[in-house]
Amino acid sequence: MSTLKLDTEPVAVKIAIRDRKLIVDLADGRTLVVPLTWYPRLMHSTRKERQNWVLLGGGYAIEWPDLDEHIGIEGLLAGRKSGESRASIQQWLRARKSSLK
């Protein structure tokens, strides 16, 4: 198993969600684009919830407080998808459906 070693800590400066993709601009000029299917909570969120994001620790991670979703930039670079189990997502979706009624 290899470990990702970085010369500098990658930090996000801008976030967008378009066409079922999460787009993250980094301070060093790179742009990461990953499918929303990697992050089921984002997939099942409303536009308003997706727009309510916060950069944590100067950009090392992104948080969507309405969704209880946190994505680390290093993980994005390493190609890590959400580690949340299918059962957990199903439970979250049921609770979400109940609260939206």
C-alpha positions as CSV (number, residue, x, y, z in Angstrom):
1,M,0.0,0.0,0.0
2,S,1.4,3.3,-1.0
3,T,1.1,6.5,1.0
4,L,0.5,9.9,-0.6
5,K,3.4,12.2,0.1
6,L,3.0,15.9,-0.8
7,D,5.5,18.7,-1.0
8,T,3.0,21.2,0.2
9,E,-0.3,21.0,1.9
10,P,-3.0,21.3,-0.8
11,V,-5.7,23.9,0.1
12,A,-9.0,24.7,-1.6
13,V,-9.9,28.3,-2.4
14,K,-13.1,27.8,-4.4
15,I,-15.9,25.2,-4.6
16,A,-18.6,24.6,-7.2
17,I,-21.0,21.9,-8.0
18,R,-22.2,21.6,-11.6
19,D,-23.4,18.9,-13.9
20,R,-23.2,16.3,-11.1
21,K,-19.6,17.1,-10.4
22,L,-17.7,18.5,-7.4
23,I,-15.2,21.1,-8.7
24,V,-12.5,22.3,-6.3
25,D,-10.0,25.0,-7.2
26,L,-6.7,24.7,-5.3
27,A,-4.4,27.6,-4.2
28,D,-1.6,26.3,-6.4
29,G,-3.8,26.7,-9.6
30,R,-5.0,23.1,-10.0
31,T,-8.6,22.2,-10.3
32,L,-10.0,18.9,-9.1
33,V,-13.2,17.5,-10.6
34,V,-14.9,14.4,-9.1
35,P,-18.3,12.9,-9.7
36,L,-20.9,13.6,-7.0
37,T,-21.7,9.9,-6.9
38,W,-18.5,9.6,-4.8
39,Y,-20.4,11.6,-2.1
40,P,-24.0,10.4,-1.7
41,R,-25.0,13.1,0.8
42,L,-24.0,15.7,-1.9
43,M,-25.8,13.7,-4.5
44,H,-29.1,13.7,-2.6
45,S,-28.8,17.3,-1.4
46,T,-30.7,20.4,-2.5
47,R,-29.1,23.2,-4.4
48,K,-29.4,25.4,-1.3
49,E,-27.6,22.8,0.9
50,R,-24.9,22.3,-1.7
51,Q,-24.2,26.1,-1.7
52,N,-23.8,26.2,2.1
53,W,-20.2,25.1,2.4
54,V,-17.3,26.3,4.5
55,L,-13.6,25.8,4.1
56,L,-12.0,24.4,7.2
57,G,-8.5,25.2,8.5
58,G,-7.6,27.6,5.7
59,G,-8.8,25.2,3.0
60,Y,-7.5,21.8,4.1
61,A,-11.1,20.5,4.0
62,I,-14.7,21.4,3.0
63,E,-17.7,21.1,5.2
64,W,-21.4,21.2,4.3
65,P,-22.9,21.8,7.8
66,D,-26.5,21.1,6.6
67,L,-25.5,17.7,5.4
68,D,-22.9,16.7,8.0
69,E,-20.5,16.2,5.2
70,H,-16.7,16.8,5.4
71,I,-14.3,16.2,2.6
72,G,-10.5,16.5,3.0
73,I,-8.6,18.0,0.1
74,E,-5.8,15.4,0.5
75,G,-8.4,12.7,0.2
76,L,-9.7,14.2,-3.0
77,L,-6.2,14.2,-4.5
78,A,-5.7,10.6,-3.5
79,G,-9.0,9.6,-5.2
80,R,-10.8,8.6,-2.0
81,K,-14.6,8.3,-2.2
82,S,-16.9,8.7,0.8
83,G,-16.2,6.0,3.3
84,E,-19.8,6.1,4.6
85,S,-21.6,2.7,4.5
86,R,-24.6,2.0,2.4
87,A,-26.6,1.4,5.5
88,S,-25.6,4.7,7.0
89,I,-26.6,6.6,3.8
90,Q,-30.0,4.7,3.8
91,Q,-30.6,5.7,7.4
92,W,-29.7,9.3,6.6
93,L,-32.0,9.4,3.6
94,R,-34.9,8.0,5.7
95,A,-34.3,10.6,8.5
96,R,-34.0,13.3,5.8
97,K,-37.3,12.3,4.2
98,S,-39.1,12.4,7.6
99,S,-37.7,15.8,8.4
100,L,-38.7,17.3,5.1
101,K,-42.4,16.3,5.5
